Amino acid sequence: MNAPDRYERFVVPEGTKKVSYERDTKIINAASFTIEREEHTIGNILRMQLHRDENVLFAGYKLPHPLKYKIIVRIHTTSQSSPMQAYNQAINDLDKELDHLRNGFEAEFAKFSRDY
């Protein structure tokens, strides 16, 4: 079979950055972030979180090829923010939201385990 090994889906090779940033030279306040070893799950969550920011004019992602394990997130912001600020804010907000979800799950699980 010509498919790559399974570990290549999530192991970032040595010397490769997990996230790389590239400014758009044609559009002001626009940039692309290439995130290695991720796919639709992270791309869609990140895109939706970016859409919650009122300073983000456009946020989208694409998976260049099904056998290349990376996504490209494109962000265009207003003049009050930069794509890097929007990206960092989205990541921080998602981190807080997932911590809240984990804490709620653990509390309910502990309550369920105690009752049964």
C-alpha positions as CSV (number, residue, x, y, z in Angstrom):
1,M,0.0,0.0,0.0
2,N,1.2,3.5,-0.7
3,A,-0.3,5.1,2.4
4,P,2.2,6.6,4.8
5,D,2.8,5.0,8.2
6,R,0.1,5.8,10.9
7,Y,2.6,7.5,13.2
8,E,3.2,10.2,10.5
9,R,-0.3,11.5,11.2
10,F,0.6,12.9,14.6
11,V,4.4,12.8,15.2
12,V,6.0,16.1,14.1
13,P,9.4,15.3,12.5
14,E,12.5,16.8,14.1
15,G,13.4,20.2,12.8
16,T,9.8,21.0,11.8
17,K,7.8,23.6,13.6
18,K,4.3,22.7,14.8
19,V,2.9,26.1,13.7
20,S,4.4,28.4,11.1
21,Y,3.2,31.9,10.3
22,E,3.2,33.7,6.9
23,R,2.0,37.2,6.3
24,D,-0.1,37.9,3.2
25,T,1.7,40.4,1.0
26,K,-1.4,41.5,-0.9
27,I,-4.0,42.0,1.9
28,I,-3.4,44.1,5.0
29,N,-3.9,42.3,8.3
30,A,-4.1,38.9,6.7
31,A,-2.0,35.9,7.3
32,S,-1.8,32.1,7.0
33,F,-0.9,29.7,9.8
34,T,0.3,26.2,8.8
35,I,-0.3,23.7,11.6
36,E,1.5,20.5,11.1
37,R,0.0,17.1,12.0
38,E,-3.6,18.3,12.4
39,E,-6.7,17.8,10.4
40,H,-10.4,18.9,10.3
41,T,-11.1,18.5,14.0
42,I,-8.6,21.3,15.1
43,G,-9.2,23.3,11.9
44,N,-13.0,23.5,12.4
45,I,-12.8,24.3,16.2
46,L,-10.2,27.0,15.6
47,R,-12.2,28.5,12.7
48,M,-15.3,28.6,14.8
49,Q,-13.5,30.2,17.7
50,L,-12.0,32.9,15.4
51,H,-15.5,33.7,14.1
52,R,-16.5,34.6,17.7
53,D,-14.0,37.5,17.6
54,E,-15.5,40.7,16.3
55,N,-12.1,41.9,15.0
56,V,-11.9,38.9,12.6
57,L,-13.2,39.6,9.2
58,F,-12.4,36.2,7.7
59,A,-11.3,32.9,9.2
60,G,-11.1,29.6,7.2
61,Y,-8.9,26.6,6.9
62,K,-8.1,24.0,4.3
63,L,-6.5,20.6,4.3
64,P,-4.2,20.8,1.2
65,H,-4.1,17.0,0.6
66,P,-5.6,14.0,2.4
67,L,-2.2,12.3,2.7
68,K,-0.4,15.5,3.9
69,Y,-1.1,15.9,7.6
70,K,-1.3,19.6,7.9
71,I,-3.9,22.4,7.8
72,I,-3.6,26.0,6.6
73,V,-5.6,28.5,8.6
74,R,-6.2,31.8,7.0
75,I,-7.1,34.9,9.1
76,H,-8.0,38.4,8.0
77,T,-8.6,41.0,10.8
78,T,-9.7,44.6,11.1
79,S,-7.1,47.3,11.8
80,Q,-7.7,47.0,15.6
81,S,-6.1,43.6,15.7
82,S,-3.6,41.5,13.9
83,P,-3.9,37.9,12.7
84,M,-1.3,36.8,15.3
85,Q,-3.3,38.4,18.1
86,A,-6.5,36.8,16.9
87,Y,-4.9,33.4,16.6
88,N,-3.3,33.6,20.1
89,Q,-6.6,34.8,21.6
90,A,-8.5,32.0,20.0
91,I,-6.0,29.4,21.3
92,N,-6.2,30.8,24.8
93,D,-10.0,30.9,24.8
94,L,-10.2,27.3,23.5
95,D,-7.8,26.3,26.3
96,K,-10.0,27.9,28.9
97,E,-13.2,26.4,27.4
98,L,-11.7,22.9,27.3
99,D,-10.4,23.2,30.9
100,H,-14.0,24.1,31.9
101,L,-15.4,21.1,30.0
102,R,-12.8,18.7,31.5
103,N,-13.5,20.0,35.1
104,G,-17.3,19.7,34.6
105,F,-16.9,16.1,33.2
106,E,-14.6,15.1,36.1
107,A,-17.0,16.5,38.7
108,E,-20.0,14.7,37.2
109,F,-18.0,11.5,36.9
110,A,-16.9,11.7,40.5
111,K,-20.5,12.3,41.5
112,F,-21.7,9.4,39.4
113,S,-19.0,7.1,40.8
114,R,-19.9,8.1,44.4
115,D,-23.6,7.4,43.9
116,Y,-23.2,4.0,42.2
